[in-house]
Amino acid sequence: MKINDFNFAGHKAIVRVDFNVPLDENGHVTDETRIKGALPTLKKILNDGGSVIMMSHMGKPKGKVNAKLSLSQIVPNVSRNLGVDVKFAPDCANADKEAAALKPGEALLLENLRFYPEEEGKPVGIDKDDPKYGEAKEEMKKRQVEFAKKLASYADVYVMDAFGTAHRKHASTAVIDQFFDKDHRMLGLLMEKEVKAVDNVLNNIKRPFTAIMGGSKVSTKIGIIENLLTKVDNLILCGGMTYTFAKAKGGKIGKSICENDKLDIALDVIKKAKENNVNLVLGTDSVIADNFSNDANTKVAPSNDIPDGWEGMDAGPATRKLFADAIKGSKTILWNGPAGVFEFDNFTGGSRAIAEAIAEATKEGAFSLIGGGDSVACINKFGLADQVSYISTGGGALLEAIEGKTLPGVAAIEA
């Protein structure tokens, strides 16, 4: 069922949202992007004359109640954005009363789903090596179904709108769906947009296709890098992984971040890029620092000749030009991961050069998809969010989708 074809009048909808928003030390929300992302779906339900029950996780409480990760802290933000006084149920698994009392046009937020280990479905307090782990896992799976059934009992429609957790087989994303028939389970508007954006990048490629992968580790990105090598025309690898590649090719990298056990993988990526005629773009120079801090002493050095005691912190000026040139003229662009330690203002130059080149290419007609927390933070920091085609709310989910994996949260609805 498509959400726009459904009239929610007189219905109660339970919506899996992604309200895993960043909080400061006083429990105040520092970035409302994810709350705003859910609004079209939530407002559609309320405007139709339905009532809405929102469920989400926050952080990693590992199945235990943790006041610092309570969703009660975000009720004022959700209420203000939604334009209704949102009610709060302090226990997501015992919210029958609150759910039953909901009238059309009203909204309820359930407490953090992950306060219950059943949400993630992982046995607690037992090691994977323990001979009894299999038994504990089976038992937990049964409890997970019961937990999902309880959540489902609050409503007569289920809407999956949390792309950020669509790659997880959790109670609220890929178990609860079985308690609703095909006409009463659907993707939310945000999920529809996300799925379409991924589809655009993977199945509707306009060439040249340029992917930019940043971040510190090759290991977390290797699956997607290998998949992209069969799809892209240009692959820019930047950020900390620059130095794993530089060392693999025999370079000197000082005290830069490096995965010494992944040097052979780096060489394999270089080889596969050649075989697939992919233009692999690696940084040639770096802004290096004598200390990992914003006010360290800096200079520019070749990425494969960094003096002892110094470390690569950002892409250098020649590299920025290389990156921008590869992005120019592209018709499909995917960016995940910054080109330097962008949290420090003095090391944002590489990421800014990428962001500006993407904005420029988008203006010329490219489809640009930005995903992953840090790249999104970069685009927002530089004030360029409105100059790219699409900003994804899901980091891990986006990467798994682009890697060609089936997302349980999408498959569950479409089954």
N, C-alpha and C positions, 0 to 999 in steps of 0.2 A: 504493500500500500504506500502511495506517495502522500507525504504529509499535507501538501496543498490540496489534495483531493478529499481530505477527511474533515468533517465538521465536528469540532469538539464540544458543541453545545450539549450540556447535560452530562458530559463525560469527565471522569477523573483521569488525568494522565500522569504517569510516573516517568520522569525524564532523567536519564543519566547525563548529567552535565559534567564538565571538567572545571571545577572551581578550585583546583589546586594552585591557588594564587600565592605570590610571594608576600610575606608579612615582615614588618620590622620587629624590633625587640619588644615593642609595646602591643604587638598583635594588630597593628594597623596595616591595611592592604597597601602595597607600594606600586602595584601595577594591575589595573582592572581589565586588561585585554581579554582575558578568558571569560570574565563575567559578561563583558559587552558582546563577545562572540556568541553567547547563548541567547541573547535577547530576542532575535527574530523568531526563534522557535517558541520561546516562553510567551511572547506577546501574541503570537498567532493563536495559541491555545486559549489564553485569557480573553482575547478579543472575540473569539468564536462563542464565548460563554461557557468555557470549560474551567475546571480548577486544575492546578498544577502542583505536583509533588516533586521537588528537586532532590536528587541524591548525587553525592560526589565523595571522592576521597580527598585527603590533604596529607601530603608528606608520607612518611613511612613509619607509622606507629607500631608496626609489626604485631597487630592483633591485640594491642593493649590500649586502654584509655589514656590519653595524654592531653592535658588541658591546653598545652601550647599549640596543639594541632586541632583544636575544636573549631568546627565551622560556625559556632555561635558568634565568633569574632567578625565574621563577614556579613552577618545579617543586615547591618545598616547599609553596606555597599550594595547588596543585592536589592534591598528595598528601594533605595534611591534610584538605581538604574532601571528597575522594573516598573517603578511608579505605583507600587502597592506595598502595604505593610506586610512584609513576609513573616509568617509564623515559624516557630522553630520547635522541632521534636528532639529532645535531648538524648533519645536512644533510638537509633534507626531500626532496630529489630523489635521494638515495642512501641510503635507509633500508631496503633489501631485507632485510639481515641482521637488523636489529632487529625488523622486522615479522614475518619468518619465525619468529623465536624466541619470539614471544608465545604464552603458554599461556592457556587459558580463565580468566577472572577477572583477567587482567593488563591493564595500561594503558600506553600509550606516547604521548609528546607529541613531535611533529615540530618542528624549528626553524622560525622565522618564514618563512612562505611568500613574503613580499615581498622576501626576500633574492634572489629570482629575478625578473627583470623579466617572465618568462613568466606569473607569477600574474596581474598586472594586464593583461598583453597589450599594453602600450604600448611602441613602439620607444624605445630609449634613445640619447641622444647625437645626435639628429637633430631639427631644427626642423620644426614643422608646415608652415612656408612652403617648406621645401626641396622641389624638384621630385621628389626621390627618396623623399619621405616615404611616398607610397602604396605603393611597392614594399616599403619597410622594414616597413610595417604588415602587408602581406600575409604577409611572411616571418615576422613575429612571431606572427601568428595561427596559422600552422602549428606554430611552436614551442610556442605555448600549448596546442594540442591534445596534442602529445607530452608536455608537462609534466603535463597533467591525466591522461593515460593512465598515466604513471609512478605518480602518486599513487594512481590507481585500482587498480594492480596489487598494492598491499599488502593489499587486503581483498576480501571478496566481497559486502559490503553498504555502501551509501553513505547517510549520514544528514545532511541539511542542517538545522543548528540555530542558524545565525548570522543572526538577523534584522537585526542592525546592518550586515551587508554584503549583504543580499538584493537591494538595488537596484543592485548592481554586477555586471557580466557578467565575472566573473573565473574563472580556471581552476578554483578550488576551490568556486565557487558555481553556475556555470551552463555549465561545459564538461564537467566530470568525470562528470556524470549520464549522458552518452551511453554510458558503458562499463558501465552496470548496467541490467538489464531492469527493467520496471515493478514486479516483485515484490521487487526488491532495491535500490530507492531510495525514500526516504521523508523526510518532514519530521519533525524531532525534536519533543519535547513542548513545548519553549519556542516553537518556530516555530508550532506548531498554536495555542498560546494567543495569540500575537501576531496571527496571521491572523484569529482569531476576534474579538479585541478591536477590530481595525480594521473588521471586518465589522459589529460591533455599532454602531460609531459611524457607519458610512456607510449601511448597508442596513437597520438595525433601529432607526432613530432614534425615540426617545421624546421628545416635545416638552414644554416649550421646549428647544432645543438651543443651548448657549452655547459658543463657541470663544474662547479667550484666546490671542492671539499676541503674544509679546514679543520681546526681543532688540534688537540695535542697528540692523539694516538692513531696510528695506522690500524691497530688491532680492532678498535671499535668500529672502524669503517670498511674493513677489508671486504666484507660480503658485498656491500653496495658498490665499492670501487670496481670489483671484478664484474659485477652486473653492468655497470655503466660503460666499461670498456667495450662492451658489445653493442652499445647504443649511441655513444656520443661522438662528436667530431673533435671537440677540444675538452681535455680534462685538466683543470687547474688543481694542483694539490698544494695546500699552503698551511700556515700555522705551524704548530710544533712538529708535525710529521715531516716538514722540510728537512729536519736534521737527521731523522732516521734514513731518509733517502740520500742525503749528502754523505753520511758516514758509510752507507752501503756502497757508494761509488768511490770510497777511499778518501773522502774528505776529512778535514780536521774541524771539529765542531765545538771545541772548548768545553764548557759545562752546560751546553744546551740540552734540552730534553731529548731523550733518544730511547727507542725500544731496541736494545741490543739483540734481543731474541727474534726480531722481525726483519733483520737485514736481508735475509734471503727472500722474504715476501716482497720487500721493496724492489729488489732486482727482478723478481718475477713480474711485478706490475709494469716495470719499464719494458721488459721483453714482450709482454702481452699487448702493450700499447703499440709497439712497433708492428707486431703481427696483424693487429686490427686497423692499422693506418690511423691511429688516434694521435692527435697532436697533444702530447703530454707536456704540460707547462709546470716546471718547478722553479722556485725562486733562485736567482743567481746571487743576489746580495741581501744582506740583512741589517736592520738596526740592532746593534748588540749593546748589552749593558753589563756593568761589572757587579750588578746586584739585582735581585728580583724585586724591584720597587719602582714606583713612578718617578722618583727623583734621583735614580742612579745616574752615574756618568754614562754617556752613550757615544757611539761612533758607528760609522757604516763599514762593514767588512764583507768580503765574499762569503757566501753561505757555506762554502767548503774549505774556508781558511779562517776559522775563528780562533783568536789567541786563547791560551789557557787562562782560566779564571773569568772568562767572559761568556755570555750566553745570548743566543738569538732571541729577540723579543718581538720583532715585527718585520714585515717585508721592507726591503730597502727601496730607494728611488727607482733603480733600473728594473727591479722586479715589479713594482707597481705599474710601470709602463708596459711591461710584458703582459701582465694580467689584463690591463685595460684594452690592449690591442687584441688579445684573444677573445675578449667579450664583445668588442665592437663588431657590428654586422651580424651578430648571432640572432636567430629567430626563436630559439627555445633556450631558456636559461634556468638552471637549478642551482641554488646556493645553500649550502649547509656547513656552518662552522667558520669562525673568524680567521683572519690572516695573521693575527698577533695577539698579544695580551691586551685585548681591547678594554678590559676593566680599568687599566691605567690610561689616563687621558693622553699621556705622551707616547703611547704605543698603539694609536688607533689609525695611523696613516694608511697602512696596507688595507685594512678592512674598509676604510672610507673610500679608497681608490676603487675597490671592487664595487661598493654600493653605488658610487657615482656613475661608474661605467654601465652598471645594470640599469640604472634609472635612464641613462642616455639611450641605451639599446631599446628599452621598453617604449620610450617616446617614438623610436623609429619603427615600432610595430612588433617587437619581440614579446613572447609570453614568458614572464619571469615569475618563478615560484621560489619563495624564501621560506625555509623551514628550520626548526631547531632553535631552542631558546636563545642561544648566543647570537645567531645571525639576526634573529628577530629583534633582539635587544640592540644590536648594531644599527639596523635600519631605523629603529625608533630614535636611538641616540642622535643619529645624523639628520633626523627630521625628513626622511625620504620614504616613509611608509606609504604615502599616497602616490608615489611615483613608480611603484612596481605592480605587477598584475595581481599577485596573490600572496598573502602571508599565511602560512600554515600554523595552526595551533598545536600540532603534534610533532614532536621531534622524532622519537623512536618509531611511532606509527608511520610517519611519513617515510622514514628510511626503509622500514620493512616493506611498505607498499611498493616503493621504487625498486627494492631488491627483488620484487616479483612475488613476495609472500602473500598468502591470503590472510586478511585481517579477521580474526574471530568475531569481532564486534560488528563487522559488515556482513560476514557470511551468515551469522545467526539470524539476521533480519531477512536476508534474501533466501534462506533455506526453504 
